[in-house]
Amino acid sequence: MKIAVTLFVVVLVALVGGFAFLSSWDIPPPAEQVEKVIPHEKLSR
């Protein structure tokens, strides 16, 4: 029973720590420039 409680506490601490890490991580946005050619037929109605 002690092993199960210890395992549960370890998993709970890992989940809370992982959530805190991901919520505070400043992920930079992708800096890729996209150029798309739109045909003239689609713009004029």
ModelCIF file with pLDDT and N, C-alpha, C, O atoms, coordinates in Angstrom:
data_MODEL
#
_entry.id   MODEL 
#
_entity.id                         1 
_entity.type                       polymer 
_entity.pdbx_number_of_molecules   1 
#
_entity_poly.entity_id                      1 
_entity_poly.type                           'polypeptide(L)' 
_entity_poly.nstd_linkage                   no 
_entity_poly.nstd_monomer                   no 
_entity_poly.pdbx_seq_one_letter_code       MKIAVTLFVVVLVALVGGFAFLSSWDIPPPAEQVEKVIPHEKLSR 
_entity_poly.pdbx_seq_one_letter_code_can   MKIAVTLFVVVLVALVGGFAFLSSWDIPPPAEQVEKVIPHEKLSR 
_entity_poly.pdbx_strand_id                 A 
#
loop_
_entity_poly_seq.entity_id 
_entity_poly_seq.num 
_entity_poly_seq.mon_id 
_entity_poly_seq.hetero 
1 1  MET n 
1 2  LYS n 
1 3  ILE n 
1 4  ALA n 
1 5  VAL n 
1 6  THR n 
1 7  LEU n 
1 8  PHE n 
1 9  VAL n 
1 10 VAL n 
1 11 VAL n 
1 12 LEU n 
1 13 VAL n 
1 14 ALA n 
1 15 LEU n 
1 16 VAL n 
1 17 GLY n 
1 18 GLY n 
1 19 PHE n 
1 20 ALA n 
1 21 PHE n 
1 22 LEU n 
1 23 SER n 
1 24 SER n 
1 25 TRP n 
1 26 ASP n 
1 27 ILE n 
1 28 PRO n 
1 29 PRO n 
1 30 PRO n 
1 31 ALA n 
1 32 GLU n 
1 33 GLN n 
1 34 VAL n 
1 35 GLU n 
1 36 LYS n 
1 37 VAL n 
1 38 ILE n 
1 39 PRO n 
1 40 HIS n 
1 41 GLU n 
1 42 LYS n 
1 43 LEU n 
1 44 SER n 
1 45 ARG n 
#
_struct_asym.id          A 
_struct_asym.entity_id   1 
#
loop_
_ma_qa_metric.id 
_ma_qa_metric.mode 
_ma_qa_metric.name 
_ma_qa_metric.software_group_id 
_ma_qa_metric.type 
1 global pLDDT . pLDDT 
2 local  pLDDT . pLDDT 
#
_ma_qa_metric_global.metric_id      1 
_ma_qa_metric_global.metric_value   90.51 
_ma_qa_metric_global.model_id       1 
_ma_qa_metric_global.ordinal_id     1 
#
loop_
_ma_qa_metric_local.label_asym_id 
_ma_qa_metric_local.label_comp_id 
_ma_qa_metric_local.label_seq_id 
_ma_qa_metric_local.metric_id 
_ma_qa_metric_local.metric_value 
_ma_qa_metric_local.model_id 
_ma_qa_metric_local.ordinal_id 
A MET 1  2 92.00 1 1  
A LYS 2  2 93.00 1 2  
A ILE 3  2 95.00 1 3  
A ALA 4  2 95.00 1 4  
A VAL 5  2 96.00 1 5  
A THR 6  2 97.00 1 6  
A LEU 7  2 97.00 1 7  
A PHE 8  2 97.00 1 8  
A VAL 9  2 97.00 1 9  
A VAL 10 2 98.00 1 10 
A VAL 11 2 98.00 1 11 
A LEU 12 2 98.00 1 12 
A VAL 13 2 98.00 1 13 
A ALA 14 2 98.00 1 14 
A LEU 15 2 98.00 1 15 
A VAL 16 2 97.00 1 16 
A GLY 17 2 97.00 1 17 
A GLY 18 2 96.00 1 18 
A PHE 19 2 96.00 1 19 
A ALA 20 2 96.00 1 20 
A PHE 21 2 95.00 1 21 
A LEU 22 2 93.00 1 22 
A SER 23 2 93.00 1 23 
A SER 24 2 94.00 1 24 
A TRP 25 2 90.00 1 25 
A ASP 26 2 90.00 1 26 
A ILE 27 2 88.00 1 27 
A PRO 28 2 89.00 1 28 
A PRO 29 2 88.00 1 29 
A PRO 30 2 86.00 1 30 
A ALA 31 2 90.00 1 31 
A GLU 32 2 91.00 1 32 
A GLN 33 2 90.00 1 33 
A VAL 34 2 89.00 1 34 
A GLU 35 2 91.00 1 35 
A LYS 36 2 89.00 1 36 
A VAL 37 2 88.00 1 37 
A ILE 38 2 84.00 1 38 
A PRO 39 2 83.00 1 39 
A HIS 40 2 82.00 1 40 
A GLU 41 2 80.00 1 41 
A LYS 42 2 72.00 1 42 
A LEU 43 2 77.00 1 43 
A SER 44 2 70.00 1 44 
A ARG 45 2 62.00 1 45 
#
loop_
_atom_site.group_PDB 
_atom_site.id 
_atom_site.type_symbol 
_atom_site.label_atom_id 
_atom_site.label_alt_id 
_atom_site.label_comp_id 
_atom_site.label_asym_id 
_atom_site.label_entity_id 
_atom_site.label_seq_id 
_atom_site.pdbx_PDB_ins_code 
_atom_site.Cartn_x 
_atom_site.Cartn_y 
_atom_site.Cartn_z 
_atom_site.occupancy 
_atom_site.B_iso_or_equiv 
_atom_site.pdbx_formal_charge 
_atom_site.auth_seq_id 
_atom_site.auth_comp_id 
_atom_site.auth_asym_id 
_atom_site.auth_atom_id 
_atom_site.pdbx_PDB_model_num 
ATOM 1   N N  . MET A 1 1  ? 0.829   -1.201 0.000   1.00 92.00 ? 1  MET A N  1 
ATOM 2   C CA . MET A 1 1  ? 0.000   0.000  0.000   1.00 92.00 ? 1  MET A CA 1 
ATOM 3   C C  . MET A 1 1  ? 0.873   1.264  0.000   1.00 92.00 ? 1  MET A C  1 
ATOM 4   O O  . MET A 1 1  ? 0.535   2.255  -0.647  1.00 92.00 ? 1  MET A O  1 
ATOM 5   N N  . LYS A 1 2  ? 1.995   1.222  0.729   1.00 93.00 ? 2  LYS A N  1 
ATOM 6   C CA . LYS A 1 2  ? 2.895   2.374  0.762   1.00 93.00 ? 2  LYS A CA 1 
ATOM 7   C C  . LYS A 1 2  ? 3.496   2.647  -0.607  1.00 93.00 ? 2  LYS A C  1 
ATOM 8   O O  . LYS A 1 2  ? 3.697   3.803  -0.980  1.00 93.00 ? 2  LYS A O  1 
ATOM 9   N N  . ILE A 1 3  ? 3.782   1.595  -1.354  1.00 95.00 ? 3  ILE A N  1 
ATOM 10  C CA . ILE A 1 3  ? 4.371   1.755  -2.683  1.00 95.00 ? 3  ILE A CA 1 
ATOM 11  C C  . ILE A 1 3  ? 3.366   2.416  -3.625  1.00 95.00 ? 3  ILE A C  1 
ATOM 12  O O  . ILE A 1 3  ? 3.745   3.268  -4.429  1.00 95.00 ? 3  ILE A O  1 
ATOM 13  N N  . ALA A 1 4  ? 2.109   2.040  -3.538  1.00 95.00 ? 4  ALA A N  1 
ATOM 14  C CA . ALA A 1 4  ? 1.079   2.623  -4.395  1.00 95.00 ? 4  ALA A CA 1 
ATOM 15  C C  . ALA A 1 4  ? 0.880   4.102  -4.091  1.00 95.00 ? 4  ALA A C  1 
ATOM 16  O O  . ALA A 1 4  ? 0.744   4.908  -5.011  1.00 95.00 ? 4  ALA A O  1 
ATOM 17  N N  . VAL A 1 5  ? 0.863   4.461  -2.835  1.00 96.00 ? 5  VAL A N  1 
ATOM 18  C CA . VAL A 1 5  ? 0.701   5.866  -2.460  1.00 96.00 ? 5  VAL A CA 1 
ATOM 19  C C  . VAL A 1 5  ? 1.919   6.674  -2.910  1.00 96.00 ? 5  VAL A C  1 
ATOM 20  O O  . VAL A 1 5  ? 1.766   7.781  -3.424  1.00 96.00 ? 5  VAL A O  1 
ATOM 21  N N  . THR A 1 6  ? 3.113   6.141  -2.726  1.00 97.00 ? 6  THR A N  1 
ATOM 22  C CA . THR A 1 6  ? 4.331   6.817  -3.162  1.00 97.00 ? 6  THR A CA 1 
ATOM 23  C C  . THR A 1 6  ? 4.343   7.000  -4.673  1.00 97.00 ? 6  THR A C  1 
ATOM 24  O O  . THR A 1 6  ? 4.701   8.070  -5.164  1.00 97.00 ? 6  THR A O  1 
ATOM 25  N N  . LEU A 1 7  ? 3.959   5.975  -5.408  1.00 97.00 ? 7  LEU A N  1 
ATOM 26  C CA . LEU A 1 7  ? 3.897   6.055  -6.873  1.00 97.00 ? 7  LEU A CA 1 
ATOM 27  C C  . LEU A 1 7  ? 2.874   7.099  -7.305  1.00 97.00 ? 7  LEU A C  1 
ATOM 28  O O  . LEU A 1 7  ? 3.130   7.861  -8.237  1.00 97.00 ? 7  LEU A O  1 
ATOM 29  N N  . PHE A 1 8  ? 1.729   7.145  -6.647  1.00 97.00 ? 8  PHE A N  1 
ATOM 30  C CA . PHE A 1 8  ? 0.702   8.129  -6.968  1.00 97.00 ? 8  PHE A CA 1 
ATOM 31  C C  . PHE A 1 8  ? 1.215   9.546  -6.725  1.00 97.00 ? 8  PHE A C  1 
ATOM 32  O O  . PHE A 1 8  ? 0.975   10.438 -7.539  1.00 97.00 ? 8  PHE A O  1 
ATOM 33  N N  . VAL A 1 9  ? 1.909   9.757  -5.628  1.00 97.00 ? 9  VAL A N  1 
ATOM 34  C CA . VAL A 1 9  ? 2.447   11.087 -5.313  1.00 97.00 ? 9  VAL A CA 1 
ATOM 35  C C  . VAL A 1 9  ? 3.511   11.479 -6.336  1.00 97.00 ? 9  VAL A C  1 
ATOM 36  O O  . VAL A 1 9  ? 3.550   12.632 -6.766  1.00 97.00 ? 9  VAL A O  1 
ATOM 37  N N  . VAL A 1 10 ? 4.363   10.555 -6.731  1.00 98.00 ? 10 VAL A N  1 
ATOM 38  C CA . VAL A 1 10 ? 5.404   10.842 -7.721  1.00 98.00 ? 10 VAL A CA 1 
ATOM 39  C C  . VAL A 1 10 ? 4.775   11.209 -9.064  1.00 98.00 ? 10 VAL A C  1 
ATOM 40  O O  . VAL A 1 10 ? 5.215   12.161 -9.709  1.00 98.00 ? 10 VAL A O  1 
ATOM 41  N N  . VAL A 1 11 ? 3.760   10.473 -9.490  1.00 98.00 ? 11 VAL A N  1 
ATOM 42  C CA . VAL A 1 11 ? 3.082   10.772 -10.748 1.00 98.00 ? 11 VAL A CA 1 
ATOM 43  C C  . VAL A 1 11 ? 2.374   12.116 -10.665 1.00 98.00 ? 11 VAL A C  1 
ATOM 44  O O  . VAL A 1 11 ? 2.408   12.886 -11.625 1.00 98.00 ? 11 VAL A O  1 
ATOM 45  N N  . LEU A 1 12 ? 1.745   12.409 -9.558  1.00 98.00 ? 12 LEU A N  1 
ATOM 46  C CA . LEU A 1 12 ? 1.060   13.683 -9.377  1.00 98.00 ? 12 LEU A CA 1 
ATOM 47  C C  . LEU A 1 12 ? 2.045   14.853 -9.414  1.00 98.00 ? 12 LEU A C  1 
ATOM 48  O O  . LEU A 1 12 ? 1.766   15.874 -10.042 1.00 98.00 ? 12 LEU A O  1 
ATOM 49  N N  . VAL A 1 13 ? 3.174   14.716 -8.756  1.00 98.00 ? 13 VAL A N  1 
ATOM 50  C CA . VAL A 1 13 ? 4.197   15.770 -8.763  1.00 98.00 ? 13 VAL A CA 1 
ATOM 51  C C  . VAL A 1 13 ? 4.750   15.950 -10.176 1.00 98.00 ? 13 VAL A C  1 
ATOM 52  O O  . VAL A 1 13 ? 5.000   17.080 -10.597 1.00 98.00 ? 13 VAL A O  1 
ATOM 53  N N  . ALA A 1 14 ? 4.944   14.860 -10.910 1.00 98.00 ? 14 ALA A N  1 
ATOM 54  C CA . ALA A 1 14 ? 5.447   14.954 -12.283 1.00 98.00 ? 14 ALA A CA 1 
ATOM 55  C C  . ALA A 1 14 ? 4.438   15.663 -13.181 1.00 98.00 ? 14 ALA A C  1 
ATOM 56  O O  . ALA A 1 14 ? 4.828   16.480 -14.015 1.00 98.00 ? 14 ALA A O  1 
ATOM 57  N N  . LEU A 1 15 ? 3.162   15.369 -13.026 1.00 98.00 ? 15 LEU A N  1 
ATOM 58  C CA . LEU A 1 15 ? 2.132   16.027 -13.845 1.00 98.00 ? 15 LEU A CA 1 
ATOM 59  C C  . LEU A 1 15 ? 2.040   17.517 -13.530 1.00 98.00 ? 15 LEU A C  1 
ATOM 60  O O  . LEU A 1 15 ? 1.967   18.336 -14.445 1.00 98.00 ? 15 LEU A O  1 
ATOM 61  N N  . VAL A 1 16 ? 2.042   17.873 -12.266 1.00 97.00 ? 16 VAL A N  1 
ATOM 62  C CA . VAL A 1 16 ? 1.969   19.281 -11.879 1.00 97.00 ? 16 VAL A CA 1 
ATOM 63  C C  . VAL A 1 16 ? 3.230   20.016 -12.335 1.00 97.00 ? 16 VAL A C  1 
ATOM 64  O O  . VAL A 1 16 ? 3.141   21.146 -12.814 1.00 97.00 ? 16 VAL A O  1 
ATOM 65  N N  . GLY A 1 17 ? 4.372   19.409 -12.197 1.00 97.00 ? 17 GLY A N  1 
ATOM 66  C CA . GLY A 1 17 ? 5.624   20.028 -12.646 1.00 97.00 ? 17 GLY A CA 1 
ATOM 67  C C  . GLY A 1 17 ? 5.659   20.198 -14.151 1.00 97.00 ? 17 GLY A C  1 
ATOM 68  O O  . GLY A 1 17 ? 6.115   21.228 -14.649 1.00 97.00 ? 17 GLY A O  1 
ATOM 69  N N  . GLY A 1 18 ? 5.188   19.209 -14.874 1.00 96.00 ? 18 GLY A N  1 
ATOM 70  C CA . GLY A 1 18 ? 5.131   19.309 -16.333 1.00 96.00 ? 18 GLY A CA 1 
ATOM 71  C C  . GLY A 1 18 ? 4.171   20.386 -16.788 1.00 96.00 ? 18 GLY A C  1 
ATOM 72  O O  . GLY A 1 18 ? 4.459   21.113 -17.739 1.00 96.00 ? 18 GLY A O  1 
ATOM 73  N N  . PHE A 1 19 ? 3.037   20.497 -16.124 1.00 96.00 ? 19 PHE A N  1 
ATOM 74  C CA . PHE A 1 19 ? 2.070   21.547 -16.459 1.00 96.00 ? 19 PHE A CA 1 
ATOM 75  C C  . PHE A 1 19 ? 2.658   22.923 -16.171 1.00 96.00 ? 19 PHE A C  1 
ATOM 76  O O  . PHE A 1 19 ? 2.492   23.845 -16.970 1.00 96.00 ? 19 PHE A O  1 
ATOM 77  N N  . ALA A 1 20 ? 3.336   23.070 -15.050 1.00 96.00 ? 20 ALA A N  1 
ATOM 78  C CA . ALA A 1 20 ? 3.952   24.359 -14.707 1.00 96.00 ? 20 ALA A CA 1 
ATOM 79  C C  . ALA A 1 20 ? 5.044   24.714 -15.713 1.00 96.00 ? 20 ALA A C  1 
ATOM 80  O O  . ALA A 1 20 ? 5.166   25.872 -16.112 1.00 96.00 ? 20 ALA A O  1 
ATOM 81  N N  . PHE A 1 21 ? 5.827   23.738 -16.118 1.00 95.00 ? 21 PHE A N  1 
ATOM 82  C CA . PHE A 1 21 ? 6.889   23.987 -17.100 1.00 95.00 ? 21 PHE A CA 1 
ATOM 83  C C  . PHE A 1 21 ? 6.303   24.423 -18.438 1.00 95.00 ? 21 PHE A C  1 
ATOM 84  O O  . PHE A 1 21 ? 6.778   25.391 -19.032 1.00 95.00 ? 21 PHE A O  1 
ATOM 85  N N  . LEU A 1 22 ? 5.281   23.724 -18.920 1.00 93.00 ? 22 LEU A N  1 
ATOM 86  C CA . LEU A 1 22 ? 4.694   24.068 -20.215 1.00 93.00 ? 22 LEU A CA 1 
ATOM 87  C C  . LEU A 1 22 ? 3.950   25.398 -20.180 1.00 93.00 ? 22 LEU A C  1 
ATOM 88  O O  . LEU A 1 22 ? 3.928   26.116 -21.179 1.00 93.00 ? 22 LEU A O  1 
ATOM 89  N N  . SER A 1 23 ? 3.346   25.734 -19.052 1.00 93.00 ? 23 SER A N  1 
ATOM 90  C CA . SER A 1 23 ? 2.615   26.997 -18.984 1.00 93.00 ? 23 SER A CA 1 
ATOM 91  C C  . SER A 1 23 ? 3.550   28.192 -18.872 1.00 93.00 ? 23 SER A C  1 
ATOM 92  O O  . SER A 1 23 ? 3.152   29.307 -19.210 1.00 93.00 ? 23 SER A O  1 
ATOM 93  N N  . SER A 1 24 ? 4.777   27.995 -18.410 1.00 94.00 ? 24 SER A N  1 
ATOM 94  C CA . SER A 1 24 ? 5.707   29.115 -18.280 1.00 94.00 ? 24 SER A CA 1 
ATOM 95  C C  . SER A 1 24 ? 6.716   29.170 -19.422 1.00 94.00 ? 24 SER A C  1 
ATOM 96  O O  . SER A 1 24 ? 7.504   30.114 -19.486 1.00 94.00 ? 24 SER A O  1 
ATOM 97  N N  . TRP A 1 25 ? 6.719   28.198 -20.318 1.00 90.00 ? 25 TRP A N  1 
ATOM 98  C CA . TRP A 1 25 ? 7.670   28.132 -21.417 1.00 90.00 ? 25 TRP A CA 1 
ATOM 99  C C  . TRP A 1 25 ? 7.259   29.114 -22.502 1.00 90.00 ? 25 TRP A C  1 
ATOM 100 O O  . TRP A 1 25 ? 6.135   29.047 -23.000 1.00 90.00 ? 25 TRP A O  1 
ATOM 101 N N  . ASP A 1 26 ? 8.150   30.026 -22.876 1.00 90.00 ? 26 ASP A N  1 
ATOM 102 C CA . ASP A 1 26 ? 7.866   31.020 -23.910 1.00 90.00 ? 26 ASP A CA 1 
ATOM 103 C C  . ASP A 1 26 ? 8.322   30.464 -25.255 1.00 90.00 ? 26 ASP A C  1 
ATOM 104 O O  . ASP A 1 26 ? 9.481   30.629 -25.635 1.00 90.00 ? 26 ASP A O  1 
ATOM 105 N N  . ILE A 1 27 ? 7.421   29.810 -25.970 1.00 88.00 ? 27 ILE A N  1 
ATOM 106 C CA . ILE A 1 27 ? 7.736   29.184 -27.245 1.00 88.00 ? 27 ILE A CA 1 
ATOM 107 C C  . ILE A 1 27 ? 7.735   30.264 -28.325 1.00 88.00 ? 27 ILE A C  1 
ATOM 108 O O  . ILE A 1 27 ? 6.729   30.951 -28.499 1.00 88.00 ? 27 ILE A O  1 
ATOM 109 N N  . PRO A 1 28 ? 8.844   30.430 -29.056 1.00 89.00 ? 28 PRO A N  1 
ATOM 110 C CA . PRO A 1 28 ? 8.862   31.448 -30.104 1.00 89.00 ? 28 PRO A CA 1 
ATOM 111 C C  . PRO A 1 28 ? 8.000   31.018 -31.301 1.00 89.00 ? 28 PRO A C  1 
ATOM 112 O O  . PRO A 1 28 ? 7.978   29.840 -31.658 1.00 89.00 ? 28 PRO A O  1 
ATOM 113 N N  . PRO A 1 29 ? 7.294   31.970 -31.917 1.00 88.00 ? 29 PRO A N  1 
ATOM 114 C CA . PRO A 1 29 ? 6.485   31.620 -33.087 1.00 88.00 ? 29 PRO A CA 1 
ATOM 115 C C  . PRO A 1 29 ? 7.383   31.305 -34.277 1.00 88.00 ? 29 PRO A C  1 
ATOM 116 O O  . PRO A 1 29 ? 8.519   31.776 -34.343 1.00 88.00 ? 29 PRO A O  1 
ATOM 117 N N  . PRO A 1 30 ? 6.885   30.522 -35.203 1.00 86.00 ? 30 PRO A N  1 
ATOM 118 C CA . PRO A 1 30 ? 7.696   30.216 -36.383 1.00 86.00 ? 30 PRO A CA 1 
ATOM 119 C C  . PRO A 1 30 ? 7.956   31.485 -37.205 1.00 86.00 ? 30 PRO A C  1 
ATOM 120 O O  . PRO A 1 30 ? 7.055   32.305 -37.384 1.00 86.00 ? 30 PRO A O  1 
ATOM 121 N N  . ALA A 1 31 ? 9.171   31.643 -37.697 1.00 90.00 ? 31 ALA A N  1 
ATOM 122 C CA . ALA A 1 31 ? 9.560   32.849 -38.425 1.00 90.00 ? 31 ALA A CA 1 
ATOM 123 C C  . ALA A 1 31 ? 9.739   32.564 -39.908 1.00 90.00 ? 31 ALA A C  1 
ATOM 124 O O  . ALA A 1 31 ? 10.654  33.100 -40.533 1.00 90.00 ? 31 ALA A O  1 
ATOM 125 N N  . GLU A 1 32 ? 8.903   31.751 -40.464 1.00 91.00 ? 32 GLU A N  1 
ATOM 126 C CA . GLU A 1 32 ? 9.005   31.382 -41.871 1.00 91.00 ? 32 GLU A CA 1 
ATOM 127 C C  . GLU A 1 32 ? 8.071   32.263 -42.696 1.00 91.00 ? 32 GLU A C  1 
ATOM 128 O O  . GLU A 1 32 ? 6.881   32.365 -42.397 1.00 91.00 ? 32 GLU A O  1 
ATOM 129 N N  . GLN A 1 33 ? 8.615   32.899 -43.738 1.00 90.00 ? 33 GLN A N  1 
ATOM 130 C CA . GLN A 1 33 ? 7.802   33.760 -44.582 1.00 90.00 ? 33 GLN A CA 1 
ATOM 131 C C  . GLN A 1 33 ? 7.118   32.918 -45.648 1.00 90.00 ? 33 GLN A C  1 
ATOM 132 O O  . GLN A 1 33 ? 7.744   32.070 -46.283 1.00 90.00 ? 33 GLN A O  1 
ATOM 133 N N  . VAL A 1 34 ? 5.825   33.162 -45.836 1.00 89.00 ? 34 VAL A N  1 
ATOM 134 C CA . VAL A 1 34 ? 5.038   32.401 -46.806 1.00 89.00 ? 34 VAL A CA 1 
ATOM 135 C C  . VAL A 1 34 ? 4.559   33.351 -47.890 1.00 89.00 ? 34 VAL A C  1 
ATOM 136 O O  . VAL A 1 34 ? 3.945   34.378 -47.601 1.00 89.00 ? 34 VAL A O  1 
ATOM 137 N N  . GLU A 1 35 ? 4.839   33.008 -49.124 1.00 91.00 ? 35 GLU A N  1 
ATOM 138 C CA . GLU A 1 35 ? 4.350   33.788 -50.261 1.00 91.00 ? 35 GLU A CA 1 
ATOM 139 C C  . GLU A 1 35 ? 3.449   32.890 -51.092 1.00 91.00 ? 35 GLU A C  1 
ATOM 140 O O  . GLU A 1 35 ? 3.835   31.782 -51.463 1.00 91.00 ? 35 GLU A O  1 
ATOM 141 N N  . LYS A 1 36 ? 2.241   33.377 -51.383 1.00 89.00 ? 36 LYS A N  1 
ATOM 142 C CA . LYS A 1 36 ? 1.285   32.586 -52.130 1.00 89.00 ? 36 LYS A CA 1 
ATOM 143 C C  . LYS A 1 36 ? 0.748   33.432 -53.281 1.00 89.00 ? 36 LYS A C  1 
ATOM 144 O O  . LYS A 1 36 ? 0.353   34.582 -53.088 1.00 89.00 ? 36 LYS A O  1 
ATOM 145 N N  . VAL A 1 37 ? 0.737   32.856 -54.466 1.00 88.00 ? 37 VAL A N  1 
ATOM 146 C CA . VAL A 1 37 ? 0.233   33.554 -55.634 1.00 88.00 ? 37 VAL A CA 1 
ATOM 147 C C  . VAL A 1 37 ? -1.248  33.249 -55.769 1.00 88.00 ? 37 VAL A C  1 
ATOM 148 O O  . VAL A 1 37 ? -1.655  32.089 -55.832 1.00 88.00 ? 37 VAL A O  1 
ATOM 149 N N  . ILE A 1 38 ? -2.061  34.325 -55.813 1.00 84.00 ? 38 ILE A N  1 
ATOM 150 C CA . ILE A 1 38 ? -3.505  34.159 -55.978 1.00 84.00 ? 38 ILE A CA 1 
ATOM 151 C C  . ILE A 1 38 ? -3.849  34.545 -57.416 1.00 84.00 ? 38 ILE A C  1 
ATOM 152 O O  . ILE A 1 38 ? -3.549  35.660 -57.844 1.00 84.00 ? 38 ILE A O  1 
ATOM 153 N N  . PRO A 1 39 ? -4.469  33.643 -58.159 1.00 83.00 ? 39 PRO A N  1 
ATOM 154 C CA . PRO A 1 39 ? -4.828  33.963 -59.541 1.00 83.00 ? 39 PRO A CA 1 
ATOM 155 C C  . PRO A 1 39 ? -5.807  35.141 -59.610 1.00 83.00 ? 39 PRO A C  1 
ATOM 156 O O  . PRO A 1 39 ? -6.627  35.344 -58.715 1.00 83.00 ? 39 PRO A O  1 
ATOM 157 N N  . HIS A 1 40 ? -5.696  35.908 -60.697 1.00 82.00 ? 40 HIS A N  1 
ATOM 158 C CA . HIS A 1 40 ? -6.542  37.083 -60.888 1.00 82.00 ? 40 HIS A CA 1 
ATOM 159 C C  . HIS A 1 40 ? -8.024  36.686 -60.996 1.00 82.00 ? 40 HIS A C  1 
ATOM 160 O O  . HIS A 1 40 ? -8.897  37.464 -60.613 1.00 82.00 ? 40 HIS A O  1 
ATOM 161 N N  . GLU A 1 41 ? -8.307  35.513 -61.502 1.00 80.00 ? 41 GLU A N  1 
ATOM 162 C CA . GLU A 1 41 ? -9.685  35.060 -61.671 1.00 80.00 ? 41 GLU A CA 1 
ATOM 163 C C  . GLU A 1 41 ? -10.405 34.910 -60.330 1.00 80.00 ? 41 GLU A C  1 
ATOM 164 O O  . GLU A 1 41 ? -11.622 35.077 -60.255 1.00 80.00 ? 41 GLU A O  1 
ATOM 165 N N  . LYS A 1 42 ? -9.672  34.603 -59.301 1.00 72.00 ? 42 LYS A N  1 
ATOM 166 C CA . LYS A 1 42 ? -10.303 34.425 -57.985 1.00 72.00 ? 42 LYS A CA 1 
ATOM 167 C C  . LYS A 1 42 ? -10.627 35.764 -57.318 1.00 72.00 ? 42 LYS A C  1 
ATOM 168 O O  . LYS A 1 42 ? -11.514 35.836 -56.468 1.00 72.00 ? 42 LYS A O  1 
ATOM 169 N N  . LEU A 1 43 ? -9.907  36.826 -57.705 1.00 77.00 ? 43 LEU A N  1 
ATOM 170 C CA . LEU A 1 43 ? -10.113 38.121 -57.078 1.00 77.00 ? 43 LEU A CA 1 
ATOM 171 C C  . LEU A 1 43 ? -11.226 38.928 -57.740 1.00 77.00 ? 43 LEU A C  1 
ATOM 172 O O  . LEU A 1 43 ? -11.938 39.672 -57.066 1.00 77.00 ? 43 LEU A O  1 
ATOM 173 N N  . SER A 1 44 ? -11.377 38.787 -59.047 1.00 70.00 ? 44 SER A N  1 
ATOM 174 C CA . SER A 1 44 ? -12.405 39.578 -59.746 1.00 70.00 ? 44 SER A CA 1 
ATOM 175 C C  . SER A 1 44 ? -13.678 38.769 -59.866 1.00 70.00 ? 44 SER A C  1 
ATOM 176 O O  . SER A 1 44 ? -13.650 37.599 -60.246 1.00 70.00 ? 44 SER A O  1 
ATOM 177 N N  . ARG A 1 45 ? -14.797 39.402 -59.538 1.00 62.00 ? 45 ARG A N  1 
ATOM 178 C CA . ARG A 1 45 ? -16.079 38.701 -59.607 1.00 62.00 ? 45 ARG A CA 1 
ATOM 179 C C  . ARG A 1 45 ? -16.983 39.354 -60.604 1.00 62.00 ? 45 ARG A C  1 
ATOM 180 O O  . ARG A 1 45 ? -18.111 38.904 -60.803 1.00 62.00 ? 45 ARG A O  1 
#
